[in-house]
Amino acid sequence: MRTLQLIIYLSFLWFPLNARQDSTLWKTNVELGLRSYLMGTSYPGGDFKNDHAWGQMARVSLSSNLPHGFKVNAEYLGFLRLLSSDLTALDRRVPNLNRYEVGLFDVNHLDRRIFGKTGNLNLAFEMEKFQAKLGRMEINTPFINPQDGRLSPTYVEGLQLHFQLHPQIEMQSNLFWAVSPRSTGGWFGLGESIGMYPVARDVAGSPSAYFNNTHVDFAHVLNANFALKDHGKLQLNHTLVDNIYSAFLAQWDQHWNIPETDLKGITGLQATFQHGLGNGGNEEIDLRYRNPEDYHLILSGRIGLQSKRNLWYLNYTNMQGKGRYLSPREWGRDPFYTFIPRERNEGLGQVDALSTYFQHSFIPHPIQAYSFVGIYFLPDAADARRNKYAVPSYAQLNLGMRYNLDALVRGLHLHLIMMGKVALDQQELKPAWVYNKVNLIHFNTILNYTLPWQHGKF
């Protein structure tokens, strides 16, 4: 990475000295971002450890135009723990750390009250039908993505190429070799990052030992998007994680006009096939991240309706295969239609899931209210071979509201989330199957503020 930093630094010196006097060059856009996040988790009727946390993020982003279509992007993020319960203390019944509130801070150094990190830091090149980035950047693909919420997204370091092959066809290639996962304060090699989130148990039921023992040199994501007739979209994706897995995803989404109404019908189909690669991260079975012989087929579908004010989906997902479906949680969330924020299906061998989503916009007021409801039938929580995190089958409800406060303060946005989860079978639930997992209420209050300075000049 030092070589890349040197290249970007020299570009600041070389380009101005060799460029003609052009008023469009060396203009810099600066953006200040603030994010305040209050979170809490409680267990009504239970005697588990409750937690709360309030974190603050400040971000400064710069983007400078250089000659010949080049651009430099830089970003720094600072984090402050304003207040929290003792996140290093263990629950008296379950010797595990808190799961949700720790994500507001550096999961590798929970004693830090203040920390920071570099986000975007890249040299970009832009033409009409081609863009490229080299360095540190955000990524948003089905399996490797910013993830949901917290104070900052996931970043990767690598090379990104974007091609507009046709007005209706675009392709993107992402090759990367380092990552800064959400809820961390640094940059890491890919194998080094796997296991920073809870490692849970191996297939024999013992604590997993793959953290700091997983060997991954690179990951590559190839994505193709096709714009179809009548507001249709087709996405084809291949994600390859060296020595870990290869996954193929195809997703078709379509909007349909319903005659004599202002409604649109919505349909979606998604198919994913994932299989292991190499030795699964380590030659020693007890130290590997996954069994390379495992494979899974995941089918997901969606139907829905959309009007000017309302949006409704009904989703279904079925997962079948051998072993566990695994994709590093440190790098991104599930891409399946039934995904609901604050939970995932990663780590499971078999899933039947049904979820619905409803959103209402209070036009002309800048307010949206929404809800998720999902039912997830999982393998027995005692089955370590097919249920890595020992999560029982559950139902989940999310209620949320988004409020654009631009009328009061430009760039200010409020987001409220209330989540509840309950086990479908309340009989013989072990404490370790409840804490951080089910029979809980979890709330989030998020305030975002963005202030841009357009075309400032150094």
N, C-alpha and C positions, 0 to 999 in steps of 0.2 A: 504493500500500500504506500510505502514511502516514495517509491518511484512515481506512482500516480500523483501523489501530492506535489512532487517536484514538477511534473509536467503541467499541472494546473497553475502552479505558482509562476512558472516561466511564461505561460501563455499570457498572464497579466502584463508581463514586461515586454514580450516580443511583439504581440499583435499591435499595440498602440504605436510602437516605434516604426512598424513597417506598413501601417495602414494609411491610406489617404485621409485627408480631413473630411470626414463624413459625419453629419450631425446625428445620424442614426446609430453610430458606433459608440461603444463604451458608455452607453446609457445603462443605468442600473435601476432595477426595480427592487424595492425593499418592502418586506412584509413582516409585521409584528403579529404574533399569534399568542393568545393566552387561553388556557384551559383549566378550569377549576372543577374538581371532581370530588363529591361527597358520596360515600358508599357505606352501607351497613348490612349486616346479616344477623338474623335471630332465628331461634328454634322454638316456636310456640308449643307449649306443653312438654318440652324436652328440657333436660338439664345440661345441654352442651354449651360450650364457650361461645358467647356472642362477641361480635367484633364490629368495629367501625373505623373509618379512615377518611381523612380529607387531604387531598394532594393538589398541588398547583404546578402547572407547567407554563413556561415562557419560551417562545420560539422566535428566532430572528432568521429570516430567509432573504437571500440576495440572489439576483439573477442578472448577469451582465452580458450584453450583446457584444460580440467580437466580430472582426471581419470574416468574410468568406463563409458566412452561415454558421459560425461557431458561437457557442454560448457557454458561460461558466455558471453553475448553480452551486450555492453553498448554504448551509443551514446549521444552526446550533440550537440545542434544546437544553434548558435547565429545569430541574425538578426540585420541589420543596415539599417535605412532609409537614403540613401545618399542624395536624393532630392525628392521633390514632390510639386505639387500644394497643396492648402489648402483643404485637404480631409475632414475636419470637416465642411467646409462651404456648405450651401445648395444652390441648383439651385434656381434662383429667381422666376421661374415659377412653379417648382415642389418641395415641401418641403421634398425632400428625399436626403439621402446621395448618393455619388458616389457608383457605384456597383462593378466595375472591379478593379481599382487601390487600393482600400482599402484592397483587398485580398492579397496584398504583405506584409501586416503588421498585427498587432494584432487588429482584428475587435472589440475587447472588450476594447481596450485602444489605440485609434488612436493618442493620444498625445505622446506615447512612440516612441522615436527615436532609442533606443537600447533595445533589450530584448532577452531572450533565453529560452530554455526548454529542458527537457530530451526527447529523442526520444525512441529508443530501449533500454530496460533495462530488460533483461530476463535471466532465467536459462533454458538452452536447454539440451535435451537428444537425442542422435542420435544412432540408430542401422540401420542395412541394410534395413529393411522393416518397420521401425517405427521411428517417430520423435515426440518430444513433446517440447512445450515451455510454460513457466509460467512467466508472467510479462507483460511488455510493448513491443509492436511489431507492425510492419506494417501488413496490411491485404489487400487482393485483392480478393473480391468476387463480384458477380453481383451487389448487392445493397449497399454493404459497402466496400469501396475501397479507394485507395490513392487520387482519384479525378484527374482532369487534370490540370497540371501546378502549378503555383505559386512557392513559395520558399521552401516549405516542404510539404510532404504528410500528410494524416490523419493516426494517430496511435490509437491503442486500447490497453486496459489492460485486460488480461484474460488468458485463458488456450486454447492452440491450440494443437490438436492431428492429426497426419498424418499417414495413414496406406497404405502400398502397398500390397493390398490383392492378387494381381495377376500381372504378368508383364504388363497386359493391363488394370488393374483396380486399381484406387487409390481413397481413401476417406479422407476427412478432416473435422474435427469438430472444430468449433470455439465458445467458450463460453466467453463472455466478459461483463464487468460491469462498465468500465470507458472508456473515449475517449479523445483524444486531436485532435480536428478537424483542418484541414488545415486552415491557416490564424488565428490561435490563439496562445497565448503564455503560455498556461497552460493545466492542466488536470482537467476533470470534470466528474461528474456522468452523466449517459446517459440522464436522464430527464432534468438535468440542462443544457446540451449542446443544446437541441432542442430549436431553436429560436435565436441563436447567429447570424445567417444570417437573412436577412430581413424577417419579419413575414407576411408581406403583409396584406390581408384582410380576414375576416371570411366570411361564406356563406351569411351573411346578408349585406355584403359590408362595415362593420365597421372594424377598425384596430384589427387584431388578438391579443388575450390576453393570448396565451398559454406559452409565455416565462416565465420561472421560476414557472410555474404552471403545468408542465407535469411530471407525475409519471411513471418512467420506472426503473425496478430493474436490468434487464439483457437483453441481446440479444443472440441468438444462430443461427449459420449458419452451416448447414450440406451440404457438397458438394461431389458429386461423379463424377469422370471422367473415361470414358471408351474409350480406343484406339481401333478403328474399323479397318477393312481391308481397304487397298488402301487409306491410309492417312485420314481416317475418325475419327471424334471425337464426343462423346455424353457427354453432361454435364447435370446432374440433381442437382437441388439446392432447398433447403428449408431454408428460412430466417424467423425467428420468433423474433419480437421485443415485449417484454413483455408489455401487456396492450395497444399496438398500432396496430400491424398488423401481419399477416402471409402471406407469398408469396411463391408460387411454380413456378419454372422455369425449362423448358426443352429446350435444345439447341443442334441441330445436325448440324455439319459442315463437308463437304465432298469435297475433291479434286479429280478431274476426269482427267485421261490421255486422251488427244485428239489424235487419231491415225494420224501418219505421220506428226506431228507437234511437236514443242517444247513447245506448250501451255498446260496449265492445266485449266480445267473448275472448277469453284467454286460454290457450292450451300450451303445455310444455311437456317434453319428453327428454329424459336424460339417461344415458347408459355409461357406466364406468367399469373398466376391467383393470385390476391391479395385480401384479405378481412380483415376487421377490427377485433380487439380483445378487450376484456375488456370494459372499458369505454372511450377508445380513448385518455387516458392521464389524464382525470379529470372527476369527477362525475358531475361537473357543466358544462352545455352545453357551456356557454360563455367562459369557460377557457380551454376547451379540444382542443387537437391538431387535431384530426380528428373524424368524425362521425363513430362509430364502425359498423354501418349498411352499410357503403359504400363497394363496391367491383368493381373490374375491371378485364377484360380479354384483354390482349395485345398480338397481333400476329405480328410477324416481320419475314421478309424473305430477302434472299440475293441471287443474281447470280453474277458471275464474271469470269474473265480470268486472268491468271498469266503466264508471261514469265520470262526469265532471267533478263530482265531489267524493265519490266512494271508490274503493278498490277492495276486491275480495278474492282470496285464493283458497283452494282446497288441495292439499298435497299428500302424496303417499310415497314411501320409500321401502324397498325390500333389499336386504343385504344377505347374500349367501356365499359360502366358500369354505376354504380350509384354513384353520388357525384363526389369526386375528387380522383385521384390517388396521394397518398402522401407517400413519404419516406424521412426521414430527410436529407435535403441538406447538413447539416453539416457533414454527415457521408460518402457521396459518390455520384457518378453521375449515370445517367441512363445506363442500360445495353443493350438498344435496338440497332439494327443494324443502325438505322438512326441517332444515336447520332452524333453531330458535336461539337467539343470543343468550349466553351464559351456560350452554351445555353443548356437547358434541357426541357423535357416535364413533369417533376414533377409539381404537382399542377393543372393539367388539368383533365377534365372529359372525353374528347373525342378528339382524334387526328387522322388525316390522314397525313402521312409524306412520302415523297419520297426524297431520297438523292443518290448521287453518289460520288465515290472517285476514284482518279487516282493518281498513283505514278510512277515516272520514276527515275531509278538509272543510274547515268552517269558513268558506269563502263568503265575503271578501276579507275576513280576518285572517292574519297569517298564523293560523293555529291548525295543527294536525293532531288527531287522536288515533291510536291504533291498538290492536290487541293481537297476540299470538296465543293459540291454544294447541297443545300437542299431547299425544299419547304414544308412548314408546315401549314396545315389548322387546325385552332384552334377554340374553341368556341368564341363567341362574347366577346371582352375584357370587355364589360359592364356587363357580366354575372358572378357575383361574385360566384355563386354557382358552376360553372364549370370551372372558370378561376381565380385561386387564385391570380396570380401576374398581372392580367390585361395586358396580352401580346397579341397584335393583330396577326393575321395570317401574316406570314413573309417568305421571301426568304433569305438565308444566303450563303455567299461565303467565304471560307477560302483558302488562298494561303500560302504555307509554303516551307521552305527549311531547310534541315539538312546537316551540313558539319562537317565531322570528321577531326579535325585538328591534329591528332596524328603525321603526318609527320613533323609538325612544333614543337608542344609541346605535349608530350605523355600525354593522358588523357584529352585533351581539345576538346570540342565539341560546335558547334554553331547551334542555332535553331532560325529561323525567321518565324513569323506568321503575316499575314495581314488578318483581318476579316472585312467583310462588311455585314450589315443587312438592309433590306428595307421592309417596310410594304407592303403587297399585295394590300391593299385598302388604298389609301392616303386621302380618303374623310373623313372629320369630325374626324380626329385623335385628341384626347385630349393630352395635354402636358404630362400628367402622363402615357400615353400609348406609348410615344416616348422616353423620357429620360431613359437612361440605357437599352433600349429594342430594338428599331428599328431606321432606318434612321441614322445610325452611321457608322463610320470607327474606327477600333480598331487595334493597332499594338503591337507586342511583339518582343523584342530582348533578347534572352536567351543565356548565356554563362556558360557552365558547365565545371568544372575541377575536376578530381579525381586523387589523388596520393596515391597509396597503398605502405605500407611497409610490405612485406610478412615475417612472422615467425620471427618478432623481439622478443627479450627476455628481460624481466624485470630483 
